[in-house]
Amino acid sequence: MGFVISRPALADVPQYMAALRRGWSPDNVRGEAAALEELDEIARDPAGFAERLDDRDARGGPVFLPDGSVVTRLPGYRRWMMDGGAFCGTIGFRWQHGTSALPAHVLGHIGYAVVPWLRGRGYATRALALLLREISDAGLLPHVELTTSPDNLASQGVILANGGEAVGEFTKSAAYGGGTALRWRIAIQPAPGMAMRH
């Protein structure tokens, strides 16, 4: 088996936990705090943890932002990057039903994080391409938006390699500490015979 993005499975949870324990976090903003929360959640209910990462109906609890504020969860899901059965990172997608717009507190439709010891192998670029195909097949949105920091050239390269175009600079909300970020947009090519449901 080669590289895939897969729905989180209980059998792969030990690899995921090992990555968290090595200091990696799937959350590029909250970092170690998010990793510790997930390790605690896994310890209490590993099967439930894996299932809750696919939450298309937003049944999970509220979301805690970096500044401690609490917001309502959006529909979304995470996929795990796997190469030959080995865990490489995560990529996630969230959206609002009926619109391509996002609430002000949500930085983008898609976020990804590759474990540091496997970076530079093109995993994020391949994962994003596969996720864009999933989004197209579902007919959910005409485009997706992603954000990067101005100095994150690696992430910008991932987006550009997948047809992304720069939308412009913006100032992150106070919940994320302010500061300048870049917004990117990728048009979703409809699957053959599929009309977008936005």
VEXTOR-261751 format. One record per residue: residue number from 1; residue in one letter; x, y, z of N, C-alpha, C, O, CB in turn. Coordinates in steps of 0.02 Angstrom, whole numbers, plus 32768, in hexadecimal, padded with zeros to 4 digits. Last residue first. Glycine has a CB too. Example, Ala and Ser with C-alpha at 12.3 -4.5 7.8 and 13.67 -1.06 7.14 Angstrom:
# residues 2
R   k r  npx  npy  npz capx capy capz  cpx  cpy  cpz  opx  opy  opz cbpx cbpy cbpz
R   2 S 8282 7F90 8162 82AC 7FCB 8165 8285 8002 818A 829E 8039 8192 82C0 7FE2 811E
R   1 A 8294 7EE4 8186 8267 7F1F 8186 8294 7F5B 8186 82C8 7F5A 81A7 8235 7F20 81C4
//
This chain:
# residues 198
R   k r  npx  npy  npz capx capy capz  cpx  cpy  cpz  opx  opy  opz cbpx cbpy cbpz
R 198 H 7B64 84B5 7F64 7B68 84F1 7F8C 7B2B 851C 7F7F 7B24 8552 7F9D 7BA8 8519 7F7D
R 197 R 7B6E 8440 7F1D 7B32 8449 7F46 7B33 8489 7F6F 7B07 8493 7F98 7B29 840E 7F73
R 196 M 7B9F 842C 7E73 7BAF 8443 7EB6 7B6F 8453 7EDC 7B40 8470 7EC1 7BDD 8481 7EB4
R 195 A 7B7B 839A 7E1A 7B6D 83E1 7E22 7B7D 83F4 7E6A 7B6C 83D0 7E99 7B23 83F2 7E11
R 194 M 7BD1 8323 7DBD 7BC0 833A 7E01 7BB5 8385 7E00 7BDF 83AB 7DE8 7BF8 8328 7E34
R 193 G 7C03 82F2 7D47 7BBC 82E7 7D55 7BA5 8300 7D98 7B6B 82F5 7DAC 7BAD 829F 7D51
R 192 P 7CA5 82E2 7D89 7C7A 82DA 7D4E 7C32 82CA 7D63 7C24 829D 7D8A 7C95 82A1 7D21
R 191 A 7CBC 8356 7E11 7CC2 8313 7DF6 7C94 830C 7DBA 7C60 832E 7DB7 7CB2 82DD 7E2D
R 190 P 7CF5 83FF 7DFE 7CC0 83CF 7E0A 7CCF 838A 7DEC 7CEC 8385 7DB6 7C7E 83E9 7DED
R 189 Q 7D82 843C 7E4C 7D69 8425 7E0B 7D33 83F2 7E17 7D3F 83BE 7E36 7DA3 8408 7DE0
R 188 I 7D8E 84C3 7EB2 7D7E 847C 7EB1 7D62 846A 7E6D 7D2F 8486 7E58 7D4D 8469 7EEA
R 187 A 7E12 8536 7EC2 7DD2 8525 7EA3 7DCA 84DA 7EA3 7DF9 84B5 7E95 7DCD 8542 7E5B
R 186 I 7E5C 8573 7F51 7E62 853E 7F1E 7E1C 852F 7F04 7DF0 851D 7F2A 7E84 84FD 7F3B
R 185 R 7EAA 85FE 7F99 7E6C 85DF 7F82 7E7D 85AB 7F4C 7EA7 85B7 7F20 7E3B 8614 7F66
R 184 W 7EF3 8646 802E 7EF9 8625 7FED 7EB7 8605 7FDA 7E8F 85F3 8006 7F31 85F0 7FEE
R 183 R 7F33 86C9 8090 7EFA 869F 807E 7F02 8686 8037 7F16 86AB 800A 7EB7 86C6 8086
R 182 L 7FAF 86E2 810C 7F9D 86E2 80C5 7F63 86B3 80BA 7F60 867C 80D6 7FDA 86CE 809A
R 181 A 7FB8 874F 819B 7FB7 870E 817C 7FA4 8716 8133 7F8C 874A 811E 7F85 86DE 81A0
R 180 T 7FF4 87B0 8224 7FE5 87AA 81DD 7FE7 8762 81C6 8013 873B 81DA 8015 87D4 81B4
R 179 G 7FA6 87BF 82C7 7FDE 87B4 8299 7FC6 87A9 8252 7F8B 879A 8246 8007 8778 82B0
R 178 G 7F45 876C 8346 7F50 87A0 8314 7F8A 878E 82E6 7F9B 8754 82DF 7F5E 87E3 8337
R 177 G 7F2B 86FF 8395 7F65 8728 83A6 7F73 8760 8375 7FA7 8781 837A 7FA0 86FF 83AB
R 176 Y 7EB7 86BF 837D 7EF4 869F 8364 7F32 86CB 836E 7F66 86BD 8351 7EEC 868E 831B
R 175 A 7E5C 8717 83AF 7E5C 86D3 83CB 7E9B 86AD 83B6 7EB1 8680 83DA 7E1E 86AC 83B3
R 174 A 7E67 8786 835E 7E89 8787 839F 7E8D 8742 83BE 7EBB 8734 83E4 7E64 87B7 83CE
R 173 S 7E80 874B 82B5 7E57 8763 82EC 7E7F 8761 832D 7EB2 873E 8332 7E16 873A 82F3
R 172 K 7EFF 8781 8242 7EDC 874D 8267 7EB6 876B 82A2 7ECA 879F 82BC 7F0E 8717 8281
R 171 T 7EF0 87E5 81B8 7F05 87E4 81FE 7EDC 87B0 8223 7E9F 87B3 8223 7EFD 882A 821F
R 170 F 7F28 87B6 8114 7EF4 87CA 8143 7F12 87C7 8189 7F47 87AB 8194 7EB5 879B 813E
R 169 E 7F55 87BC 8066 7F66 87BC 80AD 7F28 87CD 80D6 7EFB 87EF 80BF 7F9F 87ED 80BB
R 168 G 7F0F 8753 7FE2 7F2A 8790 7FFF 7F3B 8787 8048 7F30 8752 8065 7EFA 87C9 7FF7
R 167 V 7F02 86E6 7F90 7ECA 8715 7F94 7EE2 8757 7FB1 7ECC 878C 7F9C 7E91 86F7 7FBE
R 166 A 7F61 8682 7F23 7F61 86B0 7F5C 7F26 86DF 7F58 7F19 86FC 7F24 7FA3 86D7 7F60
R 165 E 7F27 85E3 7EF3 7F36 8628 7EE0 7F33 8653 7F1E 7F07 864A 7F49 7F06 8641 7EA9
R 164 G 7F50 8536 7ED4 7F3B 856E 7EFF 7F50 85B1 7EE3 7F83 85B8 7EC2 7F56 8565 7F44
R 163 G 7F72 84C0 7E96 7F49 84F0 7E72 7F32 852B 7E9B 7F04 854F 7E86 7F0E 84CF 7E56
R 162 N 7FC8 8475 7EE1 7F84 845C 7ED8 7F55 848F 7EB9 7F18 848B 7EC1 7F69 8445 7F1A
R 161 A 803A 84BC 7EEE 803E 847F 7EC7 7FFA 8460 7EBA 7FF2 8436 7E8D 806A 844C 7EEC
R 160 L 800D 851F 7F48 801A 8530 7F02 801D 84F2 7ED5 8005 84F3 7E9C 805C 8558 7EFC
R 159 I 800A 84D2 7FBE 7FCD 84F0 7FA3 7FD5 8500 7F59 7FAA 84F2 7F30 7FB9 852F 7FCA
R 158 V 8091 84B1 7FCF 805E 847C 7FCD 801F 8496 7FAB 8002 8475 7F80 804D 8463 8015
R 157 G 80CA 8531 7FD8 80DA 8506 7FA0 80A9 84CD 7F97 8098 84BA 7F5F 811F 84E9 7FA8
R 156 Q 8098 8559 8053 8084 857E 8017 8092 8554 7FD8 806B 8555 7FA9 80A8 85C2 8013
R 155 S 80DE 8502 80A4 8096 84FB 809F 807C 8520 8061 804E 8509 8040 8074 8515 80DE
R 154 A 8160 8536 808E 8151 84F0 8080 8107 84E6 8077 80F1 84C5 8048 816C 84C3 80B9
R 153 L 815C 85BA 80BB 8163 85AD 8073 8153 8565 8061 813B 8558 802A 81A9 85BE 805D
R 152 N 8125 8613 8129 8120 85CB 8122 8121 85B8 80D8 80ED 85A8 80BA 80DF 85B1 8144
R 151 D 8122 869B 813A 8164 867C 8135 8161 8630 812C 8195 8610 8129 818C 868D 8171
R 150 P 809B 86C0 8147 80C1 86D9 810E 8104 86B6 8104 811E 86B3 80CC 80CD 8723 8116
R 149 S 8039 862F 8170 805F 866A 8185 8089 8680 814A 8099 8658 811E 808C 865A 81C4
R 148 T 7FA3 8607 8116 7FE7 85F9 812B 8005 8638 814A 7FEB 866F 8140 8013 85E0 80EF
R 147 T 7F04 85BB 80F6 7F2D 85F3 810B 7F72 85DB 811F 7F7B 85A2 8135 7F0C 8618 8146
R 146 L 7E89 8595 8079 7EBC 8580 80A8 7EE3 85BE 80BD 7EE4 85EF 8098 7EEB 8549 808A
R 145 E 7DEA 856F 8036 7E1C 85A1 8049 7E4A 8583 807D 7E35 855D 80A9 7DFA 85E1 8064
R 144 V 7D9F 8525 7FA5 7DB3 8523 7FEB 7DE6 855A 7FF7 7E09 856F 7FCA 7DD0 84DD 7FFE
R 143 H 7D0C 8527 7F3D 7D52 8535 7F4B 7D5F 852A 7F95 7D31 8527 7FBD 7D66 857D 7F35
R 142 P 7C8E 84F4 7F37 7CAD 8507 7EF7 7CF7 8517 7EFF 7D1D 8516 7ECF 7C89 8543 7EDA
R 141 L 7C64 8460 7F99 7C78 84A6 7F93 7C95 84B5 7F4E 7CB1 8489 7F2E 7CAC 84B7 7FC9
R 140 L 7C31 83D9 7F8E 7C1F 8405 7FC6 7C2B 844F 7FB8 7C02 8479 7FCB 7C46 83F1 8002
R 139 G 7C3F 8363 7F43 7C19 839C 7F28 7C07 83D0 7F5C 7BD3 83F1 7F56 7BDC 8384 7F08
R 138 A 7C86 82F1 7F5B 7C4C 82FE 7F87 7C22 8339 7F6F 7BE9 8341 7F83 7C64 830C 7FCD
R 137 D 7CED 82FC 7EFE 7CBD 82C4 7EF8 7C7F 82CF 7F22 7C48 82B9 7F0F 7CDF 8283 7F0D
R 136 S 7D30 836C 7F34 7D10 8370 7EF3 7CDB 8339 7EEB 7CA4 8347 7ED4 7D44 8369 7EBB
R 135 I 7D60 8334 7FA9 7D32 836D 7FAD 7D0C 8375 7F6C 7CD0 8382 7F6B 7D58 83AE 7FBF
R 134 E 7DB6 82D2 7F74 7D7E 82BF 7F9F 7D49 82F6 7FA1 7D0E 82E9 7F9C 7D96 82AF 7FE7
R 133 R 7E11 8327 7F33 7DEA 82F7 7F0B 7DAD 82E0 7F33 7D76 82DA 7F18 7E15 82BA 7EF6
R 132 L 7E4A 8366 7FA0 7E25 838E 7F70 7DF9 8361 7F44 7DC2 8375 7F31 7E55 83B8 7F44
R 131 L 7E8D 82F8 7FD8 7E54 8315 7FFB 7E2A 8340 7FCC 7DEC 833E 7FCF 7E6B 833F 8037
R 130 L 7EF2 82E3 7F79 7EC0 82AE 7F86 7E82 82CA 7FA9 7E4A 82B6 7F99 7EDF 8276 7FAF
R 129 A 7F39 835D 7F84 7F1C 8348 7F44 7EE5 8314 7F4E 7EB1 8317 7F2E 7F53 832D 7F15
R 128 L 7F62 8355 800B 7F33 8389 7FF6 7F13 8377 7FB3 7ED7 8382 7FAA 7F58 83CC 7FF1
R 127 A 7FBA 82E7 8004 7F7E 82E3 802D 7F4A 8318 8018 7F0F 8309 8015 7F8F 82EC 8077
R 126 R 801F 831A 7FB2 7FF7 82E1 7F9B 7FB7 82DB 7FC2 7F82 82CC 7FA6 801F 82A1 7FA1
R 125 T 804F 8382 8005 8038 8390 7FC1 800B 8358 7FA8 7FD6 8365 7F8B 8073 839A 7F92
R 124 A 8075 833A 8077 803F 836C 807C 8023 837C 8037 7FE6 8383 802F 8058 83AC 809D
R 123 Y 80DF 82E8 8044 80A2 82CB 805F 8068 82FD 8061 8030 82EC 804F 80AF 82AF 80A5
R 122 G 815C 830B 8014 8122 8318 7FEA 80E0 82FD 8004 80AE 82FC 7FE0 812D 82FC 7FA7
R 121 R 81C4 8300 8069 81B9 82C7 803D 817B 82D0 8010 8168 82A3 7FEB 81B1 8288 8066
R 120 G 81D3 835E 80CC 81FD 8364 8090 81F6 832B 805F 821D 8325 8031 8244 8369 80A5
R 119 R 81C1 8301 8166 81B5 833B 813A 81E6 833B 8100 821B 831B 8102 81BB 837D 8162
R 118 L 81CF 82A2 81C5 81BF 828B 8182 81B0 82C5 8152 8194 82BA 811C 8183 825B 8184
R 117 W 81E4 82DA 8240 8218 82AC 8228 8209 8290 81E2 8232 826B 81C7 8220 8273 8258
R 116 P 816E 8327 825A 81AD 8348 8247 81E1 8319 8228 8205 832D 81FB 81CB 8369 8283
R 115 V 80D6 82F4 820A 8105 82EB 8242 814A 8305 822D 815F 82FA 81F4 8109 82A0 8258
R 114 V 8071 8373 81C3 809B 8338 81B8 80CA 8332 81F4 80E3 8364 820D 80C3 833C 8175
R 113 A 7FD5 83B5 81BE 8012 83B3 81E7 8035 8371 81DD 8019 833C 81EC 8001 83BF 8232
R 112 Y 7F57 8426 8180 7F7E 83E7 817D 7FBD 83EE 81A7 7FD6 8425 81B3 7F91 83D6 8134
R 111 G 7EB3 8461 815C 7EF1 8467 8181 7F16 8424 817F 7EF6 83F0 817B 7EE5 847C 81CA
R 110 I 7E32 84B8 8108 7E60 847F 810B 7E9D 8490 8134 7EB8 84C7 8130 7E75 8469 80C4
R 109 H 7DE9 852D 810F 7DC5 84EE 8108 7DF2 84B2 8116 7DDA 847E 812D 7DA7 84E8 80C2
R 108 G 7E26 85A1 818E 7E22 8585 814B 7DFB 8545 814B 7DEC 8528 8180 7E67 8579 812F
R 107 L 7E12 85DF 820A 7E45 85F9 81DD 7E41 85DD 8197 7E58 85FE 8168 7E89 85EC 81FA
R 106 V 7D87 8616 825F 7DA3 85DB 823C 7DD3 85F4 8206 7DC0 861B 81DA 7D6A 85AF 821C
R 105 H 7D4C 8686 8291 7D7C 8664 82BC 7D9C 8627 829C 7DC8 8609 82B9 7D5B 864F 82FC
R 104 A 7CED 86AF 8233 7D2B 86D6 823A 7D60 86B2 8263 7D9C 86BE 8259 7D1C 8719 825A
R 103 P 7CAF 8620 81D8 7CAB 8651 820E 7CEF 8673 8216 7D23 8658 8203 7C95 8630 8250
R 102 L 7CB5 8619 8123 7CC7 85FD 8165 7CBE 8633 819A 7CC4 866E 818B 7D0F 85E3 8165
R 101 A 7C5E 85F3 808A 7C79 8622 80BC 7C88 85FD 80FD 7C6B 85C8 810B 7C47 865C 80C9
R 100 S 7C1D 85A1 8039 7C65 8598 803A 7C86 85C7 806C 7CC2 85C4 8077 7C82 85A3 7FF4
R  99 T 7B84 8555 8072 7BAC 8590 8061 7BF6 857D 8061 7C0C 854F 8084 7B9F 85C9 8093
R  98 G 7B3F 84E4 809B 7B1C 8516 8073 7B44 8553 8060 7B29 8580 8040 7AE2 852C 8098
R  97 H 7B94 84C3 8131 7B63 84AD 8100 7B44 84E9 80DC 7B32 851B 80FB 7B2C 8483 8122
R  96 Q 7C3D 84EA 813F 7BFA 84FA 8155 7BCA 84E3 811E 7BD7 84EF 80E3 7BF2 8547 8164
R  95 W 7CCC 847F 8165 7CA3 84A9 813A 7C63 84BC 815E 7C53 84A2 8193 7C94 8485 80F7
R  94 R 7D6E 8432 8164 7D31 8448 8187 7D0D 847A 815B 7D2B 849A 8130 7D43 8469 81CD
R  93 F 7DEB 83B8 8164 7DBE 83E1 813C 7D82 83F3 8166 7D65 83C8 8188 7DA9 83BC 80FA
R  92 G 7E98 8389 817C 7E53 8390 8191 7E2D 83C1 8166 7E4A 83ED 8147 7E4F 83A5 81D8
R  91 I 7F19 8314 8188 7EFC 834B 8160 7EB2 834D 8171 7E91 8319 8174 7F08 8340 8112
R  90 T 7FAE 82DB 81DC 7F65 82E1 81D5 7F54 8319 81A4 7F7C 8347 8198 7F45 82EF 821A
R  89 G 8032 825E 81CF 8016 829F 81E0 7FCB 829F 81D7 7FAC 826B 81CC 8036 82D6 81B6
R  88 C 8062 81DC 81C1 808C 8214 81AB 8073 8258 81C0 8099 8288 81C4 8092 8212 8160
R  87 F 8067 8132 81EF 8048 8173 81FA 8079 81AB 81E9 80B2 81AB 81FF 8030 817A 8242
R  86 A 8075 80AD 817B 8096 80D6 81AE 8075 811B 81B2 806A 813A 817F 80E1 80DC 81A0
R  85 G 8040 806B 810F 8027 8059 8151 8046 8081 818A 8033 8076 81C4 8032 8012 815D
R  84 G 807B 80AA 80A4 808D 8065 80B1 8077 804E 80F6 8097 8023 8114 80D7 805C 80AA
R  83 D 8051 8137 80F1 807C 8121 80BA 8094 80DB 80CA 80BB 80D0 80F8 80B8 8152 80B0
R  82 M 7FCA 81A0 8117 7FEB 8160 8123 8014 814D 80E6 7FFD 8154 80AE 7FB6 8128 8133
R  81 M 7F7A 8221 8167 7FA9 8211 8130 7FCE 81D1 8143 7FED 81CD 8178 7FDB 824C 8123
R  80 W 7ED4 821D 8198 7F18 8211 81AB 7F41 8200 816D 7F2D 81D7 8144 7F1D 81D8 81DE
R  79 R 7E5A 829E 8197 7E76 8262 8177 7EBE 825B 818F 7EE0 828D 819A 7E72 8266 8129
R  78 R 7DCF 82E2 81EC 7E18 82DC 81E3 7E28 829B 81BF 7E06 8268 81C7 7E3D 82DF 8227
R  77 Y 7D42 834C 81CB 7D61 830B 81D8 7DAC 8311 81CD 7DC5 833D 81AB 7D43 82D5 81AA
R  76 G 7CAB 83AA 81F2 7CEF 839F 81D9 7D08 8359 81E5 7CE7 8331 8206 7D1E 83D1 81F7
R  75 P 7C41 842E 8225 7C49 83EC 8208 7C8F 83E4 81EC 7CAC 8414 81D2 7C14 83E0 81D0
R  74 L 7C82 848F 82B1 7C69 848A 826C 7C69 8440 8257 7C8F 8418 8273 7C93 84B5 823B
R  73 R 7C56 84B8 8359 7C7B 848E 832A 7C59 848F 82E5 7C1C 8490 82E0 7C7F 8446 8344
R  72 T 7C52 8559 83A1 7C2E 851E 838A 7C57 84F9 8355 7C76 8518 832A 7BE9 8531 836E
R  71 V 7CD4 858C 8415 7CA8 8596 83DB 7C87 8554 83C8 7C9C 851F 83DD 7CD0 85B3 839E
R  70 V 7D23 85E2 8498 7D02 85A5 8483 7CD1 85B5 844A 7CAB 85E5 844E 7CDC 8583 84BE
R  69 S 7DC6 8622 84C3 7D80 862A 84B2 7D64 85EA 8494 7D89 85C0 847A 7D76 8665 8481
R  68 G 7E4E 860C 84D1 7E21 85F1 8505 7DD8 85FA 84F6 7DAE 85DE 8519 7E31 8611 8545
R  67 D 7E9C 8631 8469 7E96 8662 849F 7E67 864B 84D7 7E5A 8670 8506 7E7C 86A3 8483
R  66 P 7E91 85C4 840F 7ED0 85CF 8434 7ECA 8601 846E 7EF0 85FC 849E 7F04 85E6 8405
R  65 L 7DEB 857C 842D 7E1B 85A2 8406 7E5A 85B0 8430 7E58 85A9 846D 7DFC 85E4 83EC
R  64 F 7D96 84E8 8438 7DB9 851A 845F 7DEF 853B 8434 7E1A 8519 8419 7DD9 84FB 849F
R  63 V 7CF7 84B8 8401 7D3E 84BD 83F1 7D5C 84F6 841A 7D40 852C 841F 7D48 84CA 83A4
R  62 P 7C7A 8448 8448 7C93 8488 8431 7CDF 8486 8425 7D02 8458 843A 7C83 84BF 8464
R  61 G 7C6A 839A 8413 7C60 83D3 843F 7C7C 8413 8422 7C92 8414 83E8 7C80 83C6 8482
R  60 G 7C26 834E 837D 7C57 8356 83B2 7C49 8394 83DB 7C21 83BF 83C8 7C9E 8359 8395
R  59 R 7BD2 8354 8313 7BB6 833C 8352 7BE6 8343 838D 7BD2 833F 83C7 7BA2 82F3 834C
R  58 A 7BDB 837A 828B 7BEF 83A8 82C1 7BD0 8394 8303 7BB6 83BF 8328 7BDC 83F0 82AF
R  57 D 7BCB 8320 8227 7B8D 833F 8242 7B9B 836D 827D 7B6D 8384 829E 7B5C 8309 8257
R  56 R 7C45 82EC 820C 7C24 8312 81D7 7BE5 8335 81EE 7BCC 8362 81CC 7C14 82E5 819D
R  55 D 7CC1 82BD 8250 7C87 82DC 8270 7C63 830A 823E 7C63 8347 8246 7C9C 8304 82AF
R  54 D 7D39 825D 8272 7D0F 8263 8237 7CCA 827C 8250 7CA0 8254 8262 7D09 821F 820E
R  53 L 7D6A 8255 82F0 7D91 827E 82C0 7D6E 8284 827D 7D82 82AB 8252 7DD6 8260 82B6
R  52 R 7D20 81FA 8337 7D0D 8241 833B 7D34 826D 830C 7D21 82A7 8301 7D16 8259 8382
R  51 E 7D64 8181 8323 7D23 818C 8303 7D11 81D6 8301 7CF6 81EF 82D0 7CEC 8165 8327
R  50 A 7DD5 8191 8374 7DDD 8188 832B 7D9B 8197 8307 7D9C 81B6 82D2 7DF4 8141 831B
R  49 F 7D95 819C 83F3 7DBF 81D2 83D9 7DC5 81CD 838D 7DBA 81FE 836A 7E05 81CF 83F9
R  48 G 7D59 811F 8401 7D2F 815B 83FA 7D56 8195 83DE 7D3C 81BC 83B6 7D11 816D 843C
R  47 A 7DCC 80D1 8412 7D9F 80C5 83D8 7D73 8102 83CC 7D6A 8117 8392 7D73 8086 83E5
R  46 P 7E05 8108 848A 7E29 8109 844B 7DFC 80FF 840E 7E05 8121 83DB 7E5D 80D3 844B
R  45 D 7DE0 8159 850B 7DB5 8137 84DB 7DD6 8136 8496 7DC4 815F 846C 7D6F 8159 84D7
R  44 R 7E44 8188 8564 7E01 8179 857D 7DD8 814F 854E 7DB0 8125 8564 7DDD 81BA 858B
R  43 A 7EB3 8199 8511 7EB9 816D 854C 7E74 8159 8567 7E6B 8121 857F 7EE2 8190 8583
R  42 I 7E81 81F9 84B9 7E8F 81B5 84A1 7E92 8184 84DB 7E78 814D 84D7 7ED1 81B3 8478
R  41 E 7E7D 8269 850D 7E3F 824F 84F0 7E48 8207 84D7 7E1B 81DE 84E0 7E29 827C 84B5
R  40 D 7F06 8279 8528 7ED8 826C 855F 7E96 824D 8545 7E7C 821E 8562 7EC9 82AC 8586
R  39 L 7F34 8296 84A8 7F4D 825A 84CB 7F1F 8247 8505 7F13 820C 8511 7F95 8267 84E5
R  38 E 7EF0 830E 8492 7EDF 82D3 846B 7EF8 8293 848B 7ED6 8260 848A 7EFB 82DA 8424
R  37 E 7F2E 8362 84EF 7EE6 8356 84F3 7ED2 8317 84CD 7EAA 82EF 84E5 7EBE 8393 84D8
R  36 L 7FB0 8362 84BC 7FA3 8345 84FE 7F58 8336 8508 7F46 8303 8525 7FBB 8374 8535
R  35 A 7F9A 83A4 8441 7FB5 8360 8442 7FA6 833E 8485 7F91 8304 8487 8001 8360 8435
R  34 A 7F72 8422 846C 7F43 83F8 8446 7F59 83AF 8447 7F30 8382 844D 7F3C 8411 83FD
R  33 A 7FE8 844D 84A9 7FAA 8449 84D0 7F78 841B 84AD 7F57 83F3 84CE 7F8C 848F 84DB
R  32 E 8046 8451 843F 804B 841E 8474 800B 8416 849C 7FF9 83DE 84B0 8084 842F 84A2
R  31 G 7FE2 84A7 83CA 801E 8480 83D7 8018 844C 840E 7FEC 8421 840D 8053 84AD 83E8
R  30 R 7F8A 8504 839D 7F8A 84F6 83E5 7FC2 84C7 83F9 7FD0 84C1 8435 7F48 84D8 83F9
R  29 V 7FAD 8509 8311 7FA5 8546 8339 7FAD 8538 8384 7FD2 855A 83A6 7F60 8566 832C
R  28 N 7FB3 848F 82D6 7FEB 84BC 82CB 7FE8 84FC 82F5 801A 851F 82FD 7FEF 84CF 8282
R  27 D 7F8A 83FA 8310 7F71 843E 8313 7FAC 846E 830F 7FD2 8474 833F 7F47 844A 8354
R  26 P 7FC4 8382 831C 7F9C 838C 82DF 7F82 83D3 82DA 7F67 83E7 82A7 7F62 835C 82DD
R  25 S 806D 8381 8355 8027 8391 8362 8002 839A 8320 801E 83B6 82F0 8021 83D1 838D
R  24 W 80F9 8326 8399 80D3 8340 8360 808C 8351 8376 8072 8333 83A6 80D1 830D 8326
R  23 G 8138 82E9 8402 8137 8332 8401 8113 8350 83C6 810F 838E 83C1 817B 834B 8402
R  22 R 812E 8264 8411 816F 827C 83F8 8170 82C8 83F1 81A3 82E5 83DD 817E 825C 83B5
R  21 R 80AA 8252 8430 80DB 824D 8467 8120 8264 8452 8149 8276 847C 80DE 8205 8480
R  20 L 8071 825A 83B1 8062 828E 83E3 8096 828D 841B 80AC 82C2 8431 801B 8283 8400
R  19 A 80A5 81E3 837C 80B8 8223 835E 80AB 825C 838F 80D4 8289 8396 8092 822F 831D
R  18 A 8065 8185 83CD 80AE 8189 83CE 80C7 81CB 83B1 80F6 81E8 83CB 80CC 814E 83A6
R  17 M 7FE0 8199 83A8 7FF5 81AA 83EC 8041 81B1 83EF 805B 81DE 8411 7FDE 8174 841D
R  16 Y 7FE8 8165 8326 7FD5 81AB 8330 7FEC 81C3 8375 8008 81F9 837C 7F89 81B4 8328
R  15 Q 8004 80E1 8341 8034 8109 831B 8027 8153 8325 8056 817B 832C 8031 80F7 82D0
R  14 P 7F8C 80BB 8386 7FCD 80BA 83A8 8003 80E2 8384 802D 8102 83A4 7FE4 8072 83B0
R  13 V 7F28 80CD 831F 7F2C 80FC 8357 7F6F 80F8 837B 7F8A 812C 838E 7EF3 80EE 8388
R  12 D 7F15 8070 82BE 7F4C 809F 82B3 7F54 80D1 82ED 7F82 80FA 82ED 7F41 80C5 8273
R  11 A 7EA5 8028 82E3 7EE4 8004 82DD 7F20 8032 82D6 7F59 801F 82E6 7EE1 7FD5 82A1
R  10 L 7E3F 8087 82DA 7E57 8073 831C 7E9B 8051 8318 7EC5 805A 8343 7E25 8045 833E
R   9 A 7E58 8102 825C 7E44 80BF 8270 7E63 80AE 82B3 7E9A 80C3 82C3 7E58 808B 823A
R   8 P 7E24 8190 81FF 7E48 8175 8239 7E2B 8132 8250 7DEF 812A 8257 7E46 81A7 8272
R   7 R 7E20 8179 8150 7DF9 8188 818C 7E1D 816A 81C8 7E34 8131 81C5 7DB0 816C 8186
R   6 S 7EB7 81A7 80F9 7E83 8178 810E 7E5D 8191 814B 7E76 81B9 8172 7EA2 8134 811D
R   5 I 7F13 81C3 806E 7EF6 81E6 80A8 7EB9 81BB 80BB 7E8E 81AD 8091 7EE1 8232 8097
R   4 V 7FA7 8168 803C 7F5F 8174 803C 7F4E 81A5 8074 7F75 81B0 80A2 7F37 8131 8046
R   3 F 802D 811E 7FE6 8015 8157 800C 7FCA 815F 8004 7FB0 815E 7FCC 8039 8197 7FF7
R   2 G 801D 806C 7FD3 8043 80AA 7FCF 8026 80E0 7FFB 8009 80D2 8030 8047 80C2 7F88
R   1 M 802A 7FC5 8000 8000 8000 8000 802C 803E 8000 805A 8044 8028 7FD0 8000 803D
//
